[in-house]
Amino acid sequence: MKKILSLFAAIAMAFSLAACSTTEYQGNNSSAASESSSTAPEQEITDSSSSEMEASGSDSSEISEEQGSNILVAYFSWADNAILADDVDAVASPSVIPPGNVQQLAGWVQEETGGDLFSIRVTDPYPSDWDDCLTRANEERGDNARPELVENVENLHQYDTVFLGYPNWWYGVPMALLRFLEENDLSGKQVYLFCSHGTGGLANSVELITEAAPNAIISDSIFDCYEEEAPSSEEPIRTWVKGLGYSRWVETEAESPAAQQRQISVQFGENTVIYELNDGTAAGSLYEQLPLTIQVEDYSTNEKIFYPPQSLDTSDSPLAQAGAGTLAYYEPWGDVVFFYGDYNENPSLFELGQVISGGELVSEMSGTITMNVLELTSQEIEAMEGLAGETPLNVIRGWEKEMK
Ligand SMILES: Cc1cc2nc3c(=O)[nH]c(=O)nc-3n(C[C@H](O)[C@H](O)[C@H](O)COP(=O)(O)O)c2cc1C
């Protein structure tokens, strides 16, 4: 076994070792199941309406009725494809004990999207012993085998979006995944891949999937996750799904448009500067940490910086474009930067947002600042847009009083 593991390790050197990442791939209810074998055990299907609202983690959100019914979350996981022997070695073969790594990831994607869950299962399950499973999987790979499946997806035509999860098996995919793709035509459907691996990353999996489903629209945004990080990857994979625009949880704070636009206030002394955050993941991470009372420091002649308590998730965030008024995050140091002068673009510098009011005050920031989610009325926002870049919040509030 050690030999095989070291082989994985050697191959892994070619890949990023980031525990969980969203890759921009560079390279080239209902029931979702229909029986194809009369001896098949019951397929586990999660109805899109069955998950609880709490899954969103937000009290102020509600289910969008639109989302979910057209989304299929199909996955292969060893734990769903093994007969557990009584003496299975849970240390040597951890992911064979349910829930499997990909199984867990798929569950979170299902909860976030409200889609239908489909476990790809073979009629002849794999050994639960790690070495034996590796051997059989390798034989199947060598034979270019297509293991028979318990069932296929019923009413596949109802889905236009498919999240497809799999483990890296022998630098590629379990051969059953190819059988699945050949028997369940994903042509014309939008497909998002998520993968768990033992340091080998995506390896050849995307090429193999693309070959087996040549007419599927496979997104370049792929979530991959190191096996030991899979059980704690709920937040990153939900963030990925949200970033793709498939979360079924929608904010309903209509009376708080500023919050929807993610505007924040930065207060120091009598001064207030207002920023509008972009919709990137890093801006989202900062937004979630508010309110913050924190020390700001001078850096160089064009920056005020602070270190947020938690690092920001840059997996889907734009790079900062040089210019005063930018709120940015420098990932190597983990600091948030208020720019008040020009700066050089940098591949590790991510834009969080832009100043919309009080930009001229940024250079005076010092000491303790308080950052807050901004709760404004639509009148205040309109006023602010008209006076952007010049007007501190207290003036706008005064203006609004005059209007009344
Ligand atoms: C048969 C088999 C082959 C594997 N081959 C690889 C590999 O080539 N590279 C790699 O990084 N991990 C490999 N792994 C590790 C799995 O990708 C990893 O443990 C994954 O998290 C398992 O997900 P699961 O629990 O949902 O099956 C292999 C695992 C098995 C069982």
The ligand as an ORCA input file, in Angstrom:
! r2SCAN-3c Opt
* xyz 0 1
  C      -9.536      3.184     -5.969
  C      -8.987      4.521     -5.539
  C      -8.083      5.194     -6.332
  C      -7.601      6.456     -5.956
  N      -6.722      7.106     -6.766
  C      -6.292      8.341     -6.415
  C      -5.379      9.064     -7.259
  O      -4.954      8.596     -8.315
  N      -4.990     10.291     -6.852
  C      -5.445     10.856     -5.714
  O      -5.078     11.976     -5.396
  N      -6.303     10.197     -4.886
  C      -6.734      8.963     -5.212
  N      -7.598      8.288     -4.396
  C      -8.066      8.942     -3.168
  C      -9.497      9.538     -3.337
  O      -9.578     10.370     -4.454
  C      -9.892     10.344     -2.110
  O      -9.730      9.575     -0.952
  C     -11.316     10.882     -2.189
  O     -11.485     11.842     -1.183
  C     -12.325      9.776     -1.981
  O     -13.641     10.269     -2.056
  P     -14.852      9.331     -1.634
  O     -14.717      9.090     -0.152
  O     -16.081     10.092     -1.927
  O     -14.771      8.089     -2.441
  C      -8.053      7.030     -4.748
  C      -8.956      6.325     -3.931
  C      -9.417      5.102     -4.315
  C     -10.379      4.344     -3.439
*
